[in-house]
Amino acid sequence: MKVGIIGSGFTGLSAAYFLSKAGADVIVFESGDTPGGMAGGFLNKSWNWSLENHYHHLFTNDISVLGLAKEVGHKIIIGSPKTSTYFDDGIYQFDSPLTLLKFEKLSLLDRLRTGAAMAFLKVNPFWKPLEKVASEKFIRSLMGEKSWKFIWEPLFVKKFGKYSGDVNAAWFWARIYKRTMKLAYPEGGFLSLARKIEKEIIENRGKFFYNTRVAFLKKKGGKIAIVTDGKTQTFDKVICTIPTDKFIEITNGLPKNYSNKYMELKSLGAINLVISLNKRYLPGNNYWLNVNELDYPFVSIVEHTNFMSASHYNNEHLLYIGNYLPHNHKYFSYDADSLLKEFTPYLKKINNKFSAKMIKKVWVFKDKYAQPIVFKNHSKNIPDFNTPIEGLFLCNIQQVYPWDRGTNYAVENGKKVAELVLKS
């Protein structure tokens, strides 16, 4: 069986791996020049390890991606980095029941309410009823108004913008239920893991075509044709892992009711400014800092080298300044220097020792399909892996639910769609 796969993110890699392992003849088409998708990265010439374009880590219960890493023989590193929150000109550790109890911005009663609600979410496996209510209403009801205002509202507003009041509580449940105290990371970076999977696929006689954009898909003589740069190749089956609206745009022959329904799926983009520094930026060895100030132009600061040793990166300290924004936001037109100029006054407020003398280099990475928006009863609006065109399958980030998007679910769904292709 000849299978074409569009996209070499971890969904496409996972599908290609399991299909090629089962003996299928697999060809992967990728518009970029490296595998890994949003978890892909780059290798500066002075570094031993690659760095992701967009910050990534794994939880220790991410069994799908950890299992695949083990299967291909790639080492995973486990650590316990610190997560904190910034507001009112202060940094407060907020990553365990004990740190919550010490969180002086809330009264003892509000801390106990918040802790009890989070404990309930942590042990409750039943998410389906929660998708019927908005996260905001759920949090206010269980944790109280002050907990919502101080802790959660700034994060929802800065992550989801105008959709912040509409995100369902099943999504919030998944964030609490899934989180582990310890985090995991592939040795050498996610690009290194992606390359290892790529190598296994090639050893199974799979092929990769990079810098190759698919122009359109169509049914042709009982097979699926992939057209790239005027060249046409036909396949018994095709798996498309690009965003749903882009899939609809390039696919000939989809019914109008299908196209109309799934073109309505919403998502936000991500912009990450990456800064190489000669000194550590975040105090107290913090890895992740949620920025709970609504007037700050970013939602998070992630100091990667407070999790993975700076020795892997020529002793440079690597900092992400992260944002989730609508596709038409002005920052999508900014270069790295323009974003740095915009962010610098706020970076100085968080750390008054921050200066241009600390900066070695800056990069900016942008992706317009980073965060799906999940409204109430979202499970009714998710496309099936099977599409109306026989032999053509869709598997992408917008089918990850109720979990938040991540490489674990990319691998999980990639394996599921591979099994579906083999059964079909």
N, C-alpha and C positions, 0 to 999 in steps of 0.2 A: 504494500500500500504506500502510495506517494502522498506525503502530507506537507503542505506549505504553512508556515507560521509567520505572521506579520508582527514584528516587534520582538526584541531580545531583552526586554525587562525580565524580572524573575518569574513572571507568569509564562512568558514565551520560552524561557530557558527550562523551566520545570516541565512544561508540556513536551518540549523537544527532547529532554533527557529521558522521560519515561516512555515516549513513543519510540525513540531510537533504540532504547534498551529492549523494547519488545519486538524489534526487528523492522520497524517502519522506515521507509526512505524519507528522511526529513530535510527540508531546506528552510532556513530562517532568513527573513528579509528585515534589515534594520536600517532606518534612515540616518542614524548616527554612526560614529566610528568605533564604539566600544559596546560591550554587553552590560546589562545591569539596570537599564532604564533610570528611574529616579534614584535608585540606590547605586547607580554607577558612579564613577569618580575619575580623578585625574592623579597623575604622579608627577610631582615637581622633581626636577632633575637632581636636587640635593637630598631627596627623601628616600627612605627605604620602603615605606608603606604608601599606598594611595590614600586619598581622602575623598569622601563622598561630596558630590556637588550640593546635595541637600542632606542635612544631618540625619543620621540613622543609628539605631542600635536595636538590639533584640531583647525580648524578655526571656527569662529562663524556662518559661512554659510554652515557648514558640516551637511546638514539637515538629511542625512540618518542615520549616527551614533548618532547624537544628538536626533533624533526621536526615535531610538531604545532604547537609554539610558532612555529617558522619559517614554517609554512604559513599561520598566521593573522596573522603579522606582529608577533609579540610579542618584544621584546628579552630576551636572556638574558645575565646577568652572570657572568663566570668569576673565581674567586679561589682563593687558597691559604691557607685558615685553618689554625690550629694545633690539633691534637688531643693531649690529654695524659691521664694517669691519676693519680688521687689515692689514696695509701695510706701508712701509717706516717707520717702527718702531713707528707707531702711531695707535690709535684706533679712528675711526670716526663713529659716529652714522649715520645710513643709513636705515631709516624705515618709512619715510614720505616725502611728497613734500617739507616741510620746511627744513628737514635735508639734502635733496638733494641740495637745493638752497645754503646751507651753506658749501657744499662739496668743499673745496678750491683746491683740486687737479685737478679739471676741471675748464676750463675757464667758464665765465658766459654763453657764447654762447653754449658751450658743455653741461652745466647744463640744459639750457633751451631746447635744442634738446632732451636730455635724458628724461627730465620731460614730454615733449610733447608726445614723443613716448610711454612712460609708461602710460600716460593718455589715449592715443588712445587704447592701449591694454586693459586697465581697462574697457572701455565702449563698446568695439567692441565684439559682441557675435559670430562673424563668424570666426571660427578657421580653417575650412576645406581648404581654399586657402593657409593658412600659412604652411601646411604640405608639400607643393611642393617646399619649399625653406629651406636652412639650416639656423639655428639660427645665426651663425656667419655672414653670408652675410646680413641677415635681420637687425641685430643690427648695423653692420657697416654702412649700408645704411641710417638707420633712426636716429641713435644716434651719429654717428661719430666715427672716428678711435680712438680718445683718450678715449672715453667712453668705447669702446670695450677693449682697452688695460688695462686701469686702473681698471675697475669695473668687467667686464664680462668674459674676456678671462681666467684669473686665476681660476675662479670658474668652468668654463666649462672644462678646461684642468685637474683640480684636481678632478673633479667629474667623467668625462667621459674618461679621458686618451686619448688613440689613436682614440677614436670615437668622440672627442670633436668638430671636424669640420663637423660632419655628422648628429648631432642631429637636428631634424627639428624644425622650428619656431613655430609650433603649441604647442609643449611641452613648449617652453619659454612663449608663450602667456598664457598658463594655469597657469604657476607660478605667473604671474602678475595679471591675471584676477581674480583668486580665492582667493588671499591673503587678509586677513582682518587685521585691526590694532590691534584688540583685539584677544586673543587666549583663548582656552578652554582646560580643563583637567578634567578627571573623578576623583571624590573624592576617595581617597584611591589608585589611580593608575589604569592603564589600565587592570592589572591583576584582580583587584577588580571588574571592569565592566565585564570582561570576565567571572568571577566566577558567577556574578549575572545572566548573560545570560544562562550560563551552568545550574544553579539552575532552571531557568524557563523551560529549555528543559527537565530536569529530572522530574520536576513536570508534564510535558506533556507526561511522560512515555518514554522519550528518554533515550538512554544509551550511556556511554562513555567508551572506552577501551584505556587507556593510556599505554605508553611504549610498543606500539604494531605497528610494522612495517609491511606494506603491501608488500608481496613478489611479487605478480602479480595479474592481473585481466584477466578474460576470460569470454566469453559467454558460458553458460551452460544450455541447455534445455529451451531456451527462457528467461532465467534470466541472471543476471550478478553475477559471483562468485568472491568473495574477498578471497584471500588466505593469511593467516598470520601464521607464525610459524608452517606450516604444517596443519593448520586448515582451512577448507573451509566453508564459509557462503554464501548463495545465496540471492539475492535481486531483487525486481522488477525494481528498478532504483538505479544507483550509481552516486554520484557526486564526482569528484576528484579535489582537490584544490592544489595539489603539482605542482611544475614547469613543464612546458610542456615537456621538454626533459626527465625528470624523469617519467612522465606519459607515454610517448611513450615507454620507456625502460621496464616498468612493464606490459604493456598491450598487450595481445596476440590478433592477428587478425586485427590489423590496416592496411589499404592499404599502400603500399610503397609510393605512391605519397603524401599521408597525412603526413607520418612520415618524408619523405625527406624534405618537405616544412617547417614543423614547428620545426624540429631539428635545423634549421638555425637561430632561434630567439636568439638574443644576450642579455646578462645581465652581470652586475658586482656585486661583492660581497660587503659586508659591514663589517668593523671591528671597534668595539668601545671599547676603553679603558675607564673604569669607575674608578674614583678615589674618595675616601672618604677623605675629608680634615677637619682639625680642624679650618680652617680660610677660608674666602671668597677668591676666586682666581681672578675673573674678576673685574676690577675697575668699578665704576660708575653704579653698579647694573645691568650690562649687562647680559642678558639671553643667547643670541645667538651671536657668533662672527664668521663671515666668515674670513678665513685666506687667504688673497690674496697675499701670497708670494709663488712663484713657487718652491722654494727650501726647504720649510717647509714640513715635512712628514705627514701632516694631513690637512684636508680641513676646519674643523670647530671645535670650542670649545663651548660646551653648558653647562652652569651652571644651572642645573635643579632647584637648591634651590634659584636662583634669580627669579624664577617664582612661584614655590610652596615653602611654608615656610619650613625652615630647622627644625622647631619644630616637623614636622611629621617624621623626620629621626634622632631622638636623637640629634638634633642640629648639625649634620654633614653637611658639604657643599659638594654637590655631583656634580662632573664634568665629562662630556663626552668629549673624544678626538676622533673625528670621521673621517672615511676614506671610500671611495669607491674605490675598487681595483679589478683587474682581478683575476680570480679564482686561478691562479698559482703564485700569488705574495708571496714573502718570508714571509710577515707578517702573513699569514695564518698558518705558522708553529711556530710563536712566542707565548710564554706564556705572562702573564700579566707583570711580572717583566722585561722581555726582551724588551717589547714595552715601558714600563715606562723609562727604561734606554735610549732607542733610542729617545724618545720624550723630555726628561728632558731638554737638552740644549736649545731647542726651547721654551719650556714653561717658562724658565728663561728669555729669550729675551722679551717675551710678558709681563711678570711680574717678575721683578728682585728680588722680595722678596720670590719667590717660592723656597722651599727647602724641603728636605726629612723629616724635622721635622714637616711639615704640614700634611704629609700623614698618614692616619690611616689604609687604606686598598685599594687594587686594584683588579679589575676583568677585564677580557677581554671576549667579546662576538663576535661571528663570524657567518655570514650567507652568503653563496655563491650566493644567489638569491635575491638580495636586490633592484637592480636598472635596470629595462629593458632599452635597448637601442632602441630609436625610430628614425629610418631613414626617409628619405623623402618618402611620400606617404605610411606611416606606416599603415594606416587604411586598406589597401589591404592585409596586412600580419598578421592580428589578427585572431586566431582560433575562430570559432563559439563555443557557449556553447554546441551545439549538436555535437557529434562526429560521425564518420562513423558507429560505433557500436550502434545499437538501444538500448536505455535505459541507455546508458553511457554518462555522461556529464562532460565537463571540465570547470572549473571556477577558474582562478588564477590571480596573480599579472600582468601577461603579457597581460591580456585582459582589463586592466585599461588604457584608452586612450580617449582623449588627456591629461587627467589629470595625474598628477604625482601620483605615488603609495601612498596609505595611507589607514587608517582604514575606512574612510568615503566611499571610493569606494569599499573596500572589503565588507562592509555591503550592499551597493547598489547592487553590482553584486550578492552577496549571495541571496538577496531577489529576484532578477530577475531570477536566475536559479531555485530557489524554485518554483516560479510561472510557469516557463516553465515545470518543472517536474510535477506539479499538472495538468496542461493543457494536458500534453501528456498522 
